[in-house]
Amino acid sequence: MQEIKAIIRPFKLDDVVTELHKIEGLPGLTISEIKGFGKSKAKNAKDAITEGLHLFIKRVKIEIVVHDDLVDEVVNTIQNSAHTGNTGDGKIFVIDVMNTIKIRTNERGESAI
């Protein structure tokens, strides 16, 4: 099992989710509105927001836990759908998941996804 975390531009969310819906066997996803900054610390960013003394950029985080056989398809789908070619397009992280527990049924492991 792998967790895929993608940080993307908010206006690309519909494109990404539309394409993810086409993946057979996708177990679901979680979306969060976030803010942060990259190497440039949000300087010169058109969409920067100020909080206190610091600049941040609004982004969306998508989190998906999938079976190993879906990782490449999900990553490629996100990358292709979120791409604009400009600085700040985002990042995708792939992380090993040790275990999953479904709260309702107490199922564990791959069957709990």
N, C-alpha and C positions, 0 to 999 in steps of 0.2 A: 504494500500500500504506500502511496505517496500523497503528500499534500502539495498542491500547487497554489501558490500565492502570487497574484498578479496585481501590480499597482499600475493603473492606467489613467488616461485623461477622462474626465467625466463625460464629455460629449461622445466618446467612443463606446460607452457602456452598451447602448442599444445594439450597435453593430456586433460587439463581442457576444452578448447574450443570445442574439438571434442565431449566430453561427454555432454557439455551444449547444443550443437546443437541437441541432441537427445530429449530434453525436449519439449514436445508439448506445444505451447502457450508462449514460452519464447519471450518477446517483443524485445530483443536486448541487447547489452552490450557495454560498453566503456572500452578500455584498455589504460593504461598509463605506461610508463617506469618511475620508481621512484628510489630513493636511500634513505637510512636511516640506523638506527641501533636499536637493541633491548636492552635487559637488559645488555648484555655483552659489549655493546658499540663497537661492531665489532672486538674486540680483538680476536686474534687467528682464525679469519674467513679466510678460504682459498680464498674466492672470494672478500675480502675487497679491496676497492679502497681508495686512499687518496686524499682529497681535502683540500688544505691549511694544517692546523694542525690536521684535523679530519679524522677518518676512517668511511667509509660508506659501505654498501652492496647494490648492485643493486638488485632490485626486480621489479615485475610487479603488478600493481593494476588493478583489474577488478571491475567495478561498474555496477550494474544491479538494476533496479526498477521493482518490480513484484507485482502482486496481492497477497494477503495474502495466498491464497491456494497453491501457488508455492514456498513459502519460504523454507519449509523443504526440498523439492526435490532439489532445487538449492543449498542450503547449503550443503546437503549430497553429491551431485555430486562434488562440488568444494573440499570438504574435502577429499573424497575418491580419486579424481584424482590428487590432489596436494600433497598428503601424501608421504613422503619418510621415516619417522620415525626418522629423524635427527633434531637436533637443527637448528632453522632457517627456518622451513617449512612455517611459515607465520601465519597469523591471518585472521579470518572472522568476520566482524562486521555487525549486522543487526540493522537498524535504521528506526524508524517510519517516513513516508513521509506524511506531512500535506496536500499537494496539488501538482498537476502536471498540467502544462499548455503547450499545444502543440502550438508552435509559429505560424506555418503555418495556422492552422484552428481556433485557440483560444479555442479549446476544453479544458475542465477542469475536474479534478478529474480522476477517474479510466479509463474513456474512452480515456484519453490523453496518456496513457502508450503506 
